[in-house]
Amino acid sequence: MGERALSEPDPLIAAVMTGGVARHDVAGRAAWLFGALASRHLPAVRAAAA
């Protein structure tokens, strides 16, 4: 689901998907979440990853 979230064109859906990853598997997806903070991603996605 994480990879799909970062390619989702709808900012709201991308943020919700990213938030779901962050809430359900922080330890297992820490590297992915760190990558989601990159400036190339939508602000909503970066906020959800934080």
DRENTORKOL-3810 file (N, C-alpha, C; in nm, 4 decimals):
REM DRENTORKOL-3810
@n.u->0.0826; n.v->-0.1195; n.w->0.0000; ca.u->0.0000; ca.v->0.0000; ca.w->0.0000; c.u->0.0868; c.v->0.1256; c.w->0.0000
@n.u->0.2013; n.v->0.1219; n.w->0.0637; ca.u->0.2845; ca.v->0.2404; ca.w->0.0727; c.u->0.3280; c.v->0.2954; c.w->-0.0613
@n.u->0.3748; n.v->0.2082; n.w->-0.1489; ca.u->0.4200; ca.v->0.2527; ca.w->-0.2793; c.u->0.3051; c.v->0.3133; c.w->-0.3593
@n.u->0.1873; n.v->0.2565; n.w->-0.3451; ca.u->0.0692; ca.v->0.3083; ca.w->-0.4136; c.u->0.0349; c.v->0.4476; c.w->-0.3619
@n.u->0.0515; n.v->0.4688; n.w->-0.2340; ca.u->0.0197; ca.v->0.5995; ca.w->-0.1762; c.u->0.1054; c.v->0.7090; c.w->-0.2374
@n.u->0.2321; n.v->0.6808; n.w->-0.2607; ca.u->0.3214; ca.v->0.7841; ca.w->-0.3125; c.u->0.2993; c.v->0.8136; c.w->-0.4598
@n.u->0.2279; n.v->0.7281; n.w->-0.5290; ca.u->0.1994; ca.v->0.7546; ca.w->-0.6699; c.u->0.0536; c.v->0.7968; c.w->-0.6927
@n.u->-0.0229; n.v->0.8060; n.w->-0.5865; ca.u->-0.1641; ca.v->0.8458; ca.w->-0.5954; c.u->-0.1744; c.v->0.9941; c.w->-0.6312
@n.u->-0.2467; n.v->1.0291; n.w->-0.7399; ca.u->-0.2554; ca.v->1.1698; ca.w->-0.7795; c.u->-0.3475; c.v->1.2553; c.w->-0.6914
@n.u->-0.4426; n.v->1.1933; n.w->-0.6234; ca.u->-0.5346; ca.v->1.2687; ca.w->-0.5379; c.u->-0.4690; c.v->1.2908; c.w->-0.4023
@n.u->-0.4420; n.v->1.4162; n.w->-0.3646; ca.u->-0.3702; ca.v->1.4441; ca.w->-0.2402; c.u->-0.4386; c.v->1.3899; c.w->-0.1152
@n.u->-0.5704; n.v->1.3956; n.w->-0.1096; ca.u->-0.6426; ca.v->1.3483; ca.w->0.0077; c.u->-0.6274; c.v->1.1964; c.w->0.0230
@n.u->-0.6456; n.v->1.1239; n.w->-0.0858; ca.u->-0.6323; ca.v->0.9788; ca.w->-0.0804; c.u->-0.4882; c.v->0.9399; c.w->-0.0472
@n.u->-0.3921; n.v->1.0075; n.w->-0.1078; ca.u->-0.2514; ca.v->0.9788; ca.w->-0.0801; c.u->-0.2187; c.v->1.0024; c.w->0.0670
@n.u->-0.2714; n.v->1.1095; n.w->0.1237; ca.u->-0.2461; ca.v->1.1401; ca.w->0.2646; c.u->-0.3094; c.v->1.0361; c.w->0.3559
@n.u->-0.4311; n.v->0.9953; n.w->0.3251; ca.u->-0.4993; ca.v->0.8947; ca.w->0.4071; c.u->-0.4238; c.v->0.7621; c.w->0.4021
@n.u->-0.3799; n.v->0.7227; n.w->0.2836; ca.u->-0.3057; ca.v->0.5977; ca.w->0.2693; c.u->-0.1719; c.v->0.6046; c.w->0.3443
@n.u->-0.1038; n.v->0.7166; n.w->0.3338; ca.u->0.0236; ca.v->0.7341; ca.w->0.4041; c.u->0.0024; c.v->0.7321; c.w->0.5545
@n.u->-0.1015; n.v->0.7988; n.w->0.5998; ca.u->-0.1340; ca.v->0.7981; ca.w->0.7422; c.u->-0.1636; c.v->0.6582; c.w->0.7929
@n.u->-0.2297; n.v->0.5791; n.w->0.7111; ca.u->-0.2585; ca.v->0.4405; ca.w->0.7489; c.u->-0.1317; c.v->0.3599; c.w->0.7666
@n.u->-0.0385; n.v->0.3773; n.w->0.6756; ca.u->0.0904; ca.v->0.3088; ca.w->0.6883; c.u->0.1605; c.v->0.3553; c.w->0.8152
@n.u->0.1579; n.v->0.4845; n.w->0.8408; ca.u->0.2260; ca.v->0.5396; ca.w->0.9584; c.u->0.1663; c.v->0.4874; c.w->1.0889
@n.u->0.0361; n.v->0.4719; n.w->1.0931; ca.u->-0.0294; ca.v->0.4258; ca.w->1.2154; c.u->-0.0155; c.v->0.2760; c.w->1.2387
@n.u->-0.0097; n.v->0.1989; n.w->1.1321; ca.u->-0.0163; ca.v->0.0537; ca.w->1.1480; c.u->0.1175; c.v->-0.0180; c.w->1.1469
@n.u->0.2226; n.v->0.0437; n.w->1.0966; ca.u->0.3508; ca.v->-0.0264; ca.w->1.0891; c.u->0.4668; c.v->0.0717; c.w->1.0897
@n.u->0.4757; n.v->0.1527; n.w->1.1932; ca.u->0.5807; ca.v->0.2542; ca.w->1.2001; c.u->0.7190; c.v->0.1896; c.w->1.1981
@n.u->0.7409; n.v->0.0912; n.w->1.2809; ca.u->0.8739; ca.v->0.0293; ca.w->1.2904; c.u->0.9130; c.v->-0.0400; c.w->1.1601
@n.u->0.8197; n.v->-0.1124; n.w->1.1014; ca.u->0.8503; ca.v->-0.1869; ca.w->0.9809; c.u->0.8632; c.v->-0.1007; c.w->0.8567
@n.u->0.8030; n.v->0.0157; n.w->0.8589; ca.u->0.8041; ca.v->0.1029; ca.w->0.7408; c.u->0.8761; c.v->0.2352; c.w->0.7656
@n.u->0.9631; n.v->0.2394; n.w->0.8647; ca.u->1.0312; ca.v->0.3649; ca.w->0.9000; c.u->1.1076; c.v->0.4241; c.w->0.7816
@n.u->1.1808; n.v->0.3428; n.w->0.7090; ca.u->1.2572; ca.v->0.3938; ca.w->0.5945; c.u->1.1634; c.v->0.4486; c.w->0.4872
@n.u->1.0536; n.v->0.3784; n.w->0.4632; ca.u->0.9565; ca.v->0.4253; ca.w->0.3649; c.u->0.8952; c.v->0.5580; c.w->0.4096
@n.u->0.8587; n.v->0.5674; n.w->0.5371; ca.u->0.8006; ca.v->0.6914; ca.w->0.5880; c.u->0.8999; c.v->0.8067; c.w->0.5792
@n.u->1.0264; n.v->0.7804; n.w->0.6063; ca.u->1.1291; ca.v->0.8843; ca.w->0.5935; c.u->1.1347; c.v->0.9329; c.w->0.4482
@n.u->1.1277; n.v->0.8391; n.w->0.3545; ca.u->1.1282; ca.v->0.8762; ca.w->0.2128; c.u->1.0054; c.v->0.9566; c.w->0.1741
@n.u->0.8931; n.v->0.9308; n.w->0.2392; ca.u->0.7695; ca.v->1.0032; ca.w->0.2099; c.u->0.7771; c.v->1.1493; c.w->0.2536
@n.u->0.8756; n.v->1.1823; n.w->0.3351; ca.u->0.8935; ca.v->1.3210; ca.w->0.3788; c.u->0.9671; c.v->1.4060; c.w->0.2754
@n.u->1.0173; n.v->1.3447; n.w->0.1695; ca.u->1.0936; ca.v->1.4170; ca.w->0.0669; c.u->1.0078; c.v->1.5244; c.w->0.0002
@n.u->1.0721; n.v->1.6320; n.w->-0.0388; ca.u->0.9996; ca.v->1.7462; ca.w->-0.0952; c.u->0.9316; c.v->1.7144; c.w->-0.2282
@n.u->0.9691; n.v->1.6049; n.w->-0.2940; ca.u->0.9044; ca.v->1.5718; ca.w->-0.4216; c.u->0.7610; c.v->1.5213; c.w->-0.4029
@n.u->0.7230; n.v->1.4891; n.w->-0.2802; ca.u->0.5889; ca.v->1.4392; ca.w->-0.2526; c.u->0.4963; c.v->1.5531; c.w->-0.2143
@n.u->0.3685; n.v->1.5288; n.w->-0.2297; ca.u->0.2676; ca.v->1.6301; ca.w->-0.1987; c.u->0.2754; c.v->1.6716; c.w->-0.0517
@n.u->0.2478; n.v->1.7987; n.w->-0.0207; ca.u->0.2518; ca.v->1.8419; ca.w->0.1186; c.u->0.1628; c.v->1.7585; c.w->0.2100
@n.u->0.0467; n.v->1.7171; n.w->0.1629; ca.u->-0.0436; ca.v->1.6360; ca.w->0.2450; c.u->0.0198; c.v->1.5011; c.w->0.2785
@n.u->0.0925; n.v->1.4438; n.w->0.1844; ca.u->0.1599; ca.v->1.3161; ca.w->0.2077; c.u->0.2713; c.v->1.3346; c.w->0.3109
@n.u->0.3474; n.v->1.4413; n.w->0.2969; ca.u->0.4556; ca.v->1.4678; ca.w->0.3920; c.u->0.3988; c.v->1.4895; c.w->0.5330
@n.u->0.2881; n.v->1.5596; n.w->0.5423; ca.u->0.2266; ca.v->1.5826; ca.w->0.6733; c.u->0.1794; c.v->1.4518; c.w->0.7343
@n.u->0.1200; n.v->1.3650; n.w->0.6551; ca.u->0.0722; ca.v->1.2360; ca.w->0.7064; c.u->0.1890; c.v->1.1475; c.w->0.7502
@n.u->0.3001; n.v->1.1536; n.w->0.6784; ca.u->0.4181; ca.v->1.0735; ca.w->0.7138; c.u->0.4814; c.v->1.1226; c.w->0.8425
@n.u->0.4703; n.v->1.2519; n.w->0.8663; ca.u->0.5301; ca.v->1.3078; ca.w->0.9884; c.u->0.4509; c.v->1.2645; c.w->1.1091
END
